[in-house]
């Protein structure tokens, strides 16, 4: 028996550390395919259904290979789960002495220099920020890692975090007085010395796109790379191979120029004026957009007379700063760093206002306080395929949702991959007996005026049948908020709505209740693992086609048409299929789970493309009758009581 087969056998190493461990053929198949790829330095692309046990299937051959391995996950939460929960278990099973490290991007680590600067008397007048900074200060005294993820008492998106972390722009690198104690330097040193490093996709592609001069390469080189949740890679990679300029970046640059003037270069009065002009101009630029946050086509908006004026004003403010800081070059290390930042900002704005560039999307996005301008390439196939050829590594790309209608073309074409092995592994779950898919009969089309009322009626019936314990997933914030207001007035169940509190806290609150209902969009469609009786019903409002006014989707559609292709079949359907598979995957997470998936979109049966979606979903029992779905929910509760 091979070493791998022995580890995964009913009396093997995994069975010794996991109570009730059962061998799974699909898990061993994936592990063997990956072990072969490591030996041959080849690429394996694998769709492994929920419950296959893909994490152990790649961790075990990775550790047994005794090679340097990078494992890249989709999110920081998955990264931490993998590093703190799964990896120690596998190391224990294999009695492995391998050195391991967890590495995140710089915005996750406390910057000692910027933290000291926040201790200055000119405290911000925002009470929440002030409170969060005090929490960080208390934690900073005892932390070993400097990883701000340890401060669970503040929100993940707290405004205090950018104040105590560095960016590529403002980091002084080896010139920093705290360089020897820097948490980021220590984390990267540990990663460089480790046998297996756990990172996330954002960090991997940030490293590919920009070599960090302050510390050399961010991600150490390796013999093996595993991309878990690989379906996210095309969009994340596009983002990092593009360019971005935000008013936040400009305001921070202005503040740093102001600080340098007040501390080191007091004789250069023009610095103070330049900083003030840049900050004012950046804030006015944000005010030129709508008050409400939005996303739109920058190529169109940037060429309107109003915005031509605003771009000119911003450009002049940057140019003035550039000329003034240029006078201070050579006087202080900070001044040199500020000048380098201005050179980059100036070049980026010029690139973002070249309107005739082909094969890129120019788009903008605003938050309540800031605006960002973005350039995103429409295809990274050339760059990515070159990256694959340059790296003489073994690669595994895996996810529960990579194939569309049983084929991987959509994924591989986006990344320019042509030399690979592929396999598709079914989930071990008995979907026919564990679940029901309901597509309610006579449901109105998505744009029909009666949709909201029908959604409310359907939801109330299902929530009653499942006694809460329900996820209601939406394709837009607008519909989510409308439904939240409607349901709050109609039912007594505790209702939790995405955005009211941070994601982690929202899930904790949901799990603490006996009959909760969670309404969410976006990030809750994937990476959320609720097992057992806590989740019995998942309702999806409609097929998750990307918003037609999304500028990146628009640009890809236009590009597709120019090539004589059909963008609906080539882009929109595959993207929506992958997203729907992710949302559906929230329901059954364990062999004992039972539940109902309800998709309130008649297009699944009334349009020819509906069959592609249905073929891509797990093989559940199907019904068009809501009462049958409700009966299944009632029966599954009775079964649970009998088992107990």
BAMI-314135 format. One record per residue (C-alpha): z, y negated, x negated. Coordinates in steps of 0.5 Angstrom, whole numbers, plus 2048, in hexadecimal, padded with zeros to 3 digits. Each point is the difference from the previous one (the first is absolute). Layout:
N
ZYX
...
***
This chain:
644
800800800
7FE7F97FD
8067FB7FF
7FD7FC806
800806805
8078027FD
8037F8801
7FD800808
802807802
805802805
8058027FA
7FE7FB7FB
8027F97FD
8007FC806
803805804
8068007FC
8017F8801
7FD7FF807
804804806
7FC803805
7F97FF7FB
7FA804803
7FA8017FB
7FA7FC803
7F98037FE
7FD7F9801
8057FD7FB
7FF8057FB
7F87FF801
8017F97FE
8058017FA
7FB8057FD
7FA7FB801
8047FA7FD
8028057FA
7F98027FF
7FE7F8800
8057FF7FB
7FD8057FB
7F97FE801
8017F8800
7FD800807
8017FD807
802803806
8007FD807
804803805
8027FF807
807803802
802800807
8077FE801
8058057FE
7FC8037FB
8057FE7FB
7FB7FD7FB
8067FC7FC
8028067FD
7F9803800
7FF7FB7FB
8077FE7FD
8008087FD
7FA8007FD
8017F97FD
8068027FD
7FE8077FE
7FA7FD7FC
8057FD7FB
7FB7FA800
8017F8801
7FF7FF807
7FF7FA805
802801807
7FE7FA804
802800808
7FE7FB806
8067FC800
8077FE7FD
804804805
7FC8077FF
8007FE7F8
808800801
800806804
7FC8047FB
8047FE7FA
807800803
7FF806805
7FA8057FE
8007FF7F9
8078027FE
800806805
7F98037FC
8037FF7F9
806804802
7FC805803
7FC8017FA
8067FE7FB
7FC7FB7FD
8027FB7FB
7FA7FB801
8027F97FF
7FE7FC807
7FF7F9801
7FF7FB806
7FC7FA7FF
7FF7FA805
7FC7FA7FF
8037FA7FD
8027FD807
805805801
8047FF7FA
8057FA7FF
7FE7FB7FB
8067FE7FC
7FD7F97FE
7FE7FE807
807803803
8047FB7FB
7FB7FA802
802802808
8087FF7FE
7FE7F97FF
8047FB804
7F97FD804
801806805
7FB801805
8027FD807
7FE807804
806803802
7FD807800
7FD8007F9
8077FD7FD
803806803
7FB8057FE
8017FD7F9
807801800
7FF807802
7FB8017FA
8057FC7FB
806805802
7FB8067FF
7FD7FD7F9
8078017FD
800808801
7F9802800
7FD8057FB
7F9800802
7FF7F9802
7FC803806
8017FB806
7FF806805
8078017FF
8027FA803
800803807
8037FA804
7FA7FC7FF
7FA800804
7FA8037FC
7FC7FA801
8067FB7FE
7FE7F97FE
8058017FA
7FC8057FD
7FA7FC7FD
8067FB7FD
8038067FC
7FA8047FE
7FA7FE7FB
7F9800801
7FA8017FB
7FF7F8800
8077FE7FF
8038067FB
8017FE7F9
7FF8077FD
8038017F9
8017F8800
805801805
8087FF7FE
802806804
7FA8057FE
8058057FC
804800807
7FA800805
800805805
7F9801801
7FF8017F8
805806800
7FD803806
7F98007FD
8038027F9
803806804
7FA802804
7FC8007F9
8058057FE
800804806
7FC807801
7FF7FE808
8007F9802
8007FE808
7FC7FA802
7FD7FD806
7F87FE801
8017F9800
8038017F9
7FB8047FD
7FA7FC803
8047F97FD
8008047F9
7F8802801
7FE7F9802
8057FC7FB
8028027FA
8077FC7FF
8007FD7FA
8087FF800
8018077FF
7FA8047FF
7FE805805
804800806
7FF807802
8008057F9
7FA8047FF
801808802
7FC806800
801801808
8007FC806
802801807
7FE7FC806
804801806
7FE7FD806
7F97FF7FD
7FD7FE807
8037F97FE
7FD7FF7F9
7F97FD802
8037FA804
8067FF7FA
7FB8017FB
7FB7FA803
8067FB800
8018017F9
7F98007FD
8007F9804
8037F97FF
8057FC804
8037F9800
8067FE804
8037F9801
8078047FF
7FD8017F9
7FE7F97FF
8077FD803
8038057FB
7FC7FD7FA
8027F9802
807802800
8008037F9
7FC7FA7FE
8057FB803
8068057FC
7FC7FF7F9
8007F9801
8077FF802
8038047FB
7FB8017F9
7FB7FA801
8037FA803
7FC7FB7FC
7FA803804
8017FC806
7F9802803
802807800
8057FE806
7FA7FD804
7FB8057FF
805806802
8027FB806
7F87FF802
7FF8087FF
806802805
7FE7FA805
7F9802800
801808801
8057FE806
7FA7FC803
7FB8067FF
805804804
8007FB806
7F9800800
800807803
802802807
808800801
800807802
7FF8057FB
7F9803800
7FA8037FC
7F97FE7FF
7FA7FF7FD
8007FB7FA
7F98007FF
7FF7FC806
8067FC801
8007FE7F8
7F97FD802
8027FB806
8017F97FE
807800801
8018057FB
7FB7FE7FB
8057FA800
8068047FF
7FD8047FA
7FE7FA7FD
8077FD800
8048077FE
7FB8007FA
8017F97FE
808802800
7FF8067FC
7FB7FC7FB
8057FA7FF
8068067FE
7FB8037FC
7FE7FA7FC
8087FE7FF
8028067FE
7FB8017FB
8037FA7FD
8078047FF
7FC8077FD
8048027FA
8067FC801
804805804
7FF808802
8007FE807
7FB7FB800
7FB8047FC
802805806
7FF7FB805
7F97FE7FD
7FE807800
802801808
7FC7F9801
7F98037FD
801806804
8017FC807
7FA7FC7FE
7FC8057FF
802804806
7FF7FA805
7F97FF7FD
7FE808802
8037FF807
7FC7FB801
7F98037FE
7FD801807
7FA8047FE
8038067FD
7FD806802
804807801
8077FC801
8047FE806
8037F9800
806800804
8077FC802
806802802
8067FB802
808801801
8047FB804
8017FD7F9
7FA8027FB
7F9801800
7FC8057FC
7F98007FE
7FD8077FE
7FA8037FD
7FF807801
7FA8047FE
7FD804805
7FF8067FC
8048037FA
7FC806800
7FD7FE7F9
8077FE7FD
803806802
7FB8057FE
8007FD7F9
808800800
800808802
7FA8017FA
8047FC7FB
807803801
7FF8077FE
806803804
801805806
8017FC807
802803806
7FF7FB806
804803807
8027FE806
801802808
7FA7FC802
7FA8007FB
7FA803804
7FC7FE806
7FD805804
8028057FB
7FC7FC7FA
8027FC7FA
7FA7FC800
8037FA802
8068007FB
7FC8027FA
7FA7FB801
8057FA801
8028027F9
7FA8027FD
8028077FE
7FB806800
8038057FB
806803803
803807804
8027FF807
805804805
8027FF807
807803801
802801807
8077FE802
805806801
8027FD807
7FF804807
7FD7FA803
7FD804806
808801802
8037FB7FD
7FC7FA803
7FC7FD805
7FA7FB7FF
8007FC807
7FA7FB801
8027FD807
7FA801805
7FE7F9804
8027FC7FA
7FD7F9800
7FC7FE7FA
8037FC7FA
7FE7F9802
801801807
8057FB803
804806804
8028037F9
8067FD7FF
803802807
7FD8077FF
8038017F9
8077FE803
800805806
7FE8057FB
8057FF7FB
8067FF805
7FE807803
8008037F9
8067FD7FD
804802806
7FD8077FF
8028007F9
8067FD801
7FE7FA7FB
7FF8037F9
7F97FD800
7FC7FC7FB
7FB7FC803
7FA7FE7FB
7FC7FA801
7F97FE7FD
8037F8800
8067FC800
7FE7FC806
800807805
8068027FC
8047FA802
7FD7FF807
802808801
8077FE7FD
8017FB805
7FE804806
8048067FE
8067FC7FF
8007FE807
7FE807803
8058057FC
8078017FE
7FE8037FA
8027FD7F9
7F97FD7FE
7FF7FE7F8
7FA7FC7FE
7FD8007FA
8017F97FC
8077FF804
8038037F9
7FE8037FA
7FC807801
8068047FC
8057FD805
7FC801806
7FF8077FF
8088017FF
8017FC806
7FB805804
8038067FD
8077FE802
7FF800807
7FF806805
7FA7FD804
7FC7FB7FC
7F97FD801
7FD7FD7FA
7FA7FB800
7FC7FF7FA
7F97FF7FD
7FD8007F9
8058037FB
804805805
7F9804801
8018037F9
8068027FB
805801806
804807800
804801806
802807802
803804805
8027FD807
8007F97FE
7F8800801
7FD803806
7FA7FC802
7FB7FB7FC
7FC7FC805
7FA7FC7FD
7FD7FA803
7F98017FE
7FB8037FB
8027FC7F9
7F97FD7FF
8017FA7FB
8017F9803
7F87FE800
8027F97FE
8048037FA
7FC7FC7FA
7FF8067FB
7FE805806
7FB7FB802
7FD7FF7F9
8008087FF
7FC800807
7FB7FB7FE
7FF8037F9
7FF807803
7FB7FD805
7FC7FD7FA
7FF8077FD
7FD802807
806804801
804801807
8077FD7FE
803802807
7FF8087FD
8017FE7F9
8067FC800
8047FE806
800808803
8028037FA
8067FA7FE
802801808
8008087FF
8058007FA
8057FB803
800804807
8028067FC
8057FC7FC
8037FE807
800807803
8038027FA
8077FD802
801805806
8018077FD
8038007F9
804807800
7FF807802
8057FF806
7FD7F9802
7FD7FF807
7FD7FA803
7FA7FD804
7FB7FB7FD
7FD7FC805
7FA7FC7FE
7FE7FA806
7F97FF7FE
7FA804805
7FB7FF7FA
8038067FD
7FC804806
7FB7FB803
7FD7FE7F9
7FC8057FC
8047FE7FA
806802803
7FF8077FE
8007FE7F8
8077FE802
802806804
7FE8057FA
8047FC7FB
806801804
8058067FF
7FE805805
8057FE806
800803807
7FC7FA804
8017FD807
7FD7FA804
806801805
8067FC7FE
805804804
7FE8067FC
8027FC7FA
8077FE803
801807802
7FF8037F9
8057FA7FE
805803805
7FF8077FE
8017FF7F8
8077FD802
802806804
7FE8047FA
8047FC7FB
806801805
7FF807800
7FF8017F8
8077FC7FF
***
